[in-house]
Amino acid sequence: MYRSVRRDAKAIGLGLPSVENEIRNLERVPKKSKSVRKRLERLYEAKKHLINSPEDSKSLVEQLREINR
C-alpha cells in the first residue's frame, strides 16, 4: 500500500498537463500490459483529483514529501 501511495503522489505531483500528455501517450498503446493498465488507472485518478481539488492535491503531495524525507 505504501508503494502505491508514493506512486499516486508522484502522479499528482506531475501536474495536470503532464498527466494528460502521459494518458494520451499510453492510450495509443494497442495491447496494454498489466503495468500500463495500472499506470493509466493511477493517472486517471490523479487527473480527477487535480481537476476536482487542486489545493488539496498540492497539500497532499507536500505532506508526503515531508514524510519521505
N, C-alpha and C positions, 0 to 999 in steps of 0.2 A: 504494500500500500504506500509506503513512504516513497518508493521509487516513482510511482505514478503521480503522486502529488508534486514531486520535483519536476517531472516532465510536463505536467499541466501548467505549473508556474512558468516554466521556460517558454511554453507555447504562448501563454498570455503575455509574457514579457517581450515577445517579438513585436507586438503592436499589430493593429488591425490591417494595414496594407500588406505587411509581410505574411500574415496568416492567410489573407485572401489569395495572395500570389501563390503560396505553397499549396493551398487547396486546389487551385486551378491546375497547377503542375501535376499533382498526384491524381487528380480525376482523369487526366489524359492516359494514365497507365491502363492498357487494355485488360490485362489479367493481374488483379491485385492480390498480393500475398497477404498473409495474416498481419504482418507488421505494417504494411501500407494501410490496410483497413483500420487498424488500431490508431495509426497516426492521423488518418482522416477523421476518425471519431473524436480524437483529442482536439484536433484543430477546429472542428465544428463547435465543440463545447467552448473552446477559447473564444471563438468569434462571437458566439452567443453572449458570453459574459462581457466581452469588450463592448458590444453594442448596447446591452441592457443596463450595465452598471460599470462604466469605465472608472469611476472613482474607487469603487470597492475592489475592482481588479487591480488597480495600481497599488492600493493599500495592501492587498494580499501578497502581491509579488514582493513588496518591500519587507513585509513581515517575514516571509520565507527566506529572503536573502539574509536578514539579520540572524535568523535561527541557524542557517547553514554556515555562518562564519566561524 
